Amino acid sequence: MSDRLVWLPFDPAELGDPPEGLRYEVVDPTESIPDSVGDVRFYVPPYQVGRRVSEVLPRMTSLEVVQTLTAGVDNIRGALPDGVLLCNGRGIHDTSTAELALTLTLASLRGVPGFVRDQDRHRWNTDWHPALADKRVLLVGYGAVGEAVERRLLPFEVEVVRVARTARDGVHAIAELPSLLPGADVVVLVVPLTDETRGLVDAGFLAAMKDGALLVNVARGAVVDTDAVIAALHAGRVSYATDVADEEPLPEDHPLWDAPNLLVSPHVGGASSAMWPRARRLVRDQLHRYAAGEELVNVMSGPY
């Protein structure tokens, strides 16, 4: 039992009571890879969404579990060795990402970016802006983050329409989007990046949206066809608030920067004070289950 090696991106003391019977090393394999790489049984990658955290996987010949700190696992799944259990960070980012989704929505609707620019110019420009109240909000993706977004939206006196990959009670199937989009004032993307959702928001999706509707993306940049959304923004059809881009960091000369009716945040949905307490709690609980031979949670793929 004592030879089971765990790689963590932080000091195990931060877990409070890490389980005994495991050996811990603090490692960021994007910076350096220790000789112990072949002994790792349980790998917690650094909090990064790029593929660099998965490049070490082929060298982990004893690997049993990968526990990500991200909700999305698109940067890991394709490199996962056969027989390795993959668990995602469900529950870590629900609170923080939902807060940002609401922030982007309210800021875009109420004209906050314009207020900031006016403040920089010492200008007092009074104008009317749409409220969130009385809007119909289409949540595209109704997992843990989608549910957290909904809980924060409802006190604002909105109607929430839920969409997920498959229909269930009170939730529409993603195949129903063409009939749902024309009635939505705000569309919030909270889907994982999969083969099904890559490029989901294309020219046809945008054309089906109501004139003047707001699109909010706290999912992944590749869920949206960037060229299509730029064209829709320049046409004045929709507004776009996004925390993600299909190329990150977004290059300084990227045409998205100069599109009208746009609000961009630099992929900080999970980057708040709410993240780390939840991350440590999940990792601690998973390690206790692992040490005790119990079934893990948040399993995305693997032998279980």
N, C-alpha and C positions, 0 to 999 in steps of 0.2 A: 504493500500500500504506500509506503513512504517514498517509493521511486517514481510516483506519478507527478510529473512536472507540469506546472501551470505557468504560462506566460501572461503577465498582467501589464497594462500600460500605466499603472499607478502603484504606489506602495500598498502591499496587502494590509498594512496596519489601518489604512483608510476604510477597510471593510468592517472594522469594529471587532468582529469575532470570526476571522477566517477559520475554516475547519482544519482540524489537525489531520495528519496522515497524508498531507499533500506538500509538495515542495514548490516554492514560489520564486520566480525571477521577474524583475521589472525590465521589460524589453520593448523597444520600439524598433521592429525589424526594418522600417523604412530608413533608419539611421545606421544601424549595425546589426549583424546577425551573429549571436554567440555560437560557440561550438556545440552547445546543448540542443541545437535546433532539432536534431534527430530524436531527442528524448521527449519532446513536448507532447503531452497528452491532451491538454486543455488550453486553447488559445483564445485570448481576448484581444482582438486587434485594437490598435489606437483608434481614436475617434476621427476617422477620415472617411470620405465617401469615394475617393479615388481607388484605382486598382492596385496601387503600390502595396497596400496592406495584404493583398492576396498573393503577391509574387513569391513569398516565402513558402507557401503551402506545399509545393512539390518536394521540398526538402524536409518536411515534417513527417518522417516515415512512421512515427509512432502515434500520430494524431488520432484522437477520438472525437473531440468536440471543438467546434468554433462557436463562440458566443460573441456576437457583434454588439457594439454600443449604438448602432444605427438601426432604425426601423426597417429601412430598405437594405436588401442584401444583394442587389444586382452587381455590386463590385466584387462579391465573393463567390456567388453561386457557380459561375462558369469555371472557376479554378478549383473547386472543392474536390478533393480526392474521393474515390469510391469508398463507401462504408463510413464516412465521417459525418457526424451529426452536426447540423447547422441550426443554430438558434438565433433569433433576431432580438433586437432591443425593444420589443413591444412593451409599452408602459413607461419607457424612459422619457420619451419626447412628447407624449400626449399633451401635457399641460403647456409646455413651452411653445410647441408648434401651433396649438390651438390659439394661444394668446396672440401669436404673430399673425395668424390667419385673420383674426378679428381686427388686429391693428391695421393690417394692409387694407382690409375692406373699409373700415371707418375712415382711415386717412385718405383713401382714394375718393370715396363718395363725398366727404366733407371738404375736400380741397386743401388738405394740409400741406402737400408739397408746394402749392402756390403761396400759401401763407409763409412758409419758410423762405421762399425766394423773395417775397415782398419784405420780409423782415431784414434780409441781407441788404436790400436796397432802401430801407427806411421808408417803405411805402405803406399807407393805410388804405387798402382796397376792400371795400365792403361789397359782398356779393351773396347771392343765394346759391345753395348747393343741396343736392338730394340727401335725404336722411336714409338711414338703414331701415327705420321703422316702416312697416307696411310693404316691405319688399318680399318677393319670393326668391328664396335662396336654394339653389340646386347644389347639393353636396355630392360630388362625383367621387365615390370612395367612402364606404361606411364601415371601416374597421375601428380600431381603438381611437385613432386620431380623429377620424370623422365624427365619432360619437362625442369626443371632447369638444370639437368645434361646435357641434350642435348645442351642447349644454350651454355654451357661452353665447350663442346666437339667440336662443329663444327669449331671454329677458328683453331683447331689443324689439319685441313685437313684430317678428317676421314669421313667414310661413316657410318651413324647411321641407324640401323634397329630397328624399334619400335615394341614392343610386349605388349599386354594388355590382360585382361581376355577375351574380345570379340573383334572381328575384326571391324574396321571402316576404313574410308578413310585414307590411309597411315600408318595404324597400323595393324600388324598381330595378329591373335588370339593365345593365349597361347598353344592351341592344335597343332599349326604349329611348335612348338619348335624342334621336331625331324628332320625336314627338314632344319631348320635355323641354328642349332648349328654347323654343320660341316663347315660352311663357315665363322664363326665368329672368329676373333682374340682375342677379349675381350668381355666378357659377364658380364654386370653389373646388379645386382639384386636390384630392388627398389620396390618390391611388398609388400603389407601388409601381415601379417601372418593370414591366414584363413585356414579352413579345406582343401580348394583346393590347397593352396600353401605349407602347412606343408610337409616337406620332398620332395619338388618339385625337388631339386637337389639331385638325388639319383645316384646309380651306372650307371644306363642306361643313365641318363642325361650327366654325366661326360664322359662316353664312347663315346657319340655322339659328344663331343667337339673335335676340332682340336688338334692334338699333339702340345704342347707348348703354347696353348691358356691360357689366364689369366681370372680367375673368380674373380669378385669384389663383395663383399656383404655389402651393407649398408641398408639392409632390416631388417630381424630378423634372429637370429642364427638357429632357428628351420626350416627355409626354406631349409636349407642344411642338408643332412644326414652326420653328422660329421665323422662317421667311413668310409663312402664311399669316402669323400674328402681326408681323411688321407691316405687311400690306393692309391688314384690317385696321391697324392703328392709324396709318397714314390716310386711309379712306374715311376716318372719323366714325367708323361703325361701332367700335367697342373701346373700352378702356382695359388696361392690363396692369395688374399688380403681381409681381413675382419675387419669390425668394430664391429662385433657382434659374439656371441657364443650361443649355445643352453643351456649352463650353465654359468651364470654370477654372480660374477666374475669367470673367467676361473681358475679352481684349479691349484695350482703350479705343481702338478704331472700329469696334463692332457697330453695325448700323442700328442695333436695338437701342443703344444709348440715346440716340437722337430722335427716336420715335415719339410722337405726341401721345398724351394721355397714358403715360407710363410711370409706374413707381417700381423701383428695383431695390431690394435688400440683398446683401451678399451671402446668401445661404446661411442664415443665422437662426433658422427656425428652432433648432435644438440648443443653440448656444446662449443659454441664460442660466441664472443661479438655480433654476429648478432642475437642471439636468443632472448634475453630479450626485446629489443625494439619491435620486431614483436609479441612476446607473449603478452606484455602489450597492444599493439594496438588492437589485436584480442579480448582479454578479455574485454577491455573497450568498443569496438564497440558492442560486444555481450550483455553486460550488458545494454547499452543504448537501444538496441532493446528489450531486456527482460522487462526493466522498462516501455517502451512505448507500450508493448503488440504487438510488431512487430515480424514477422517471423525471426527465427535465421538462421545463415548460418552454413555450415559444418556439417549438420545433418546426422548422421550415422544410427540412428534408433530411434524409438519413436512414439508418437501419431500423429505427424504432417504429 
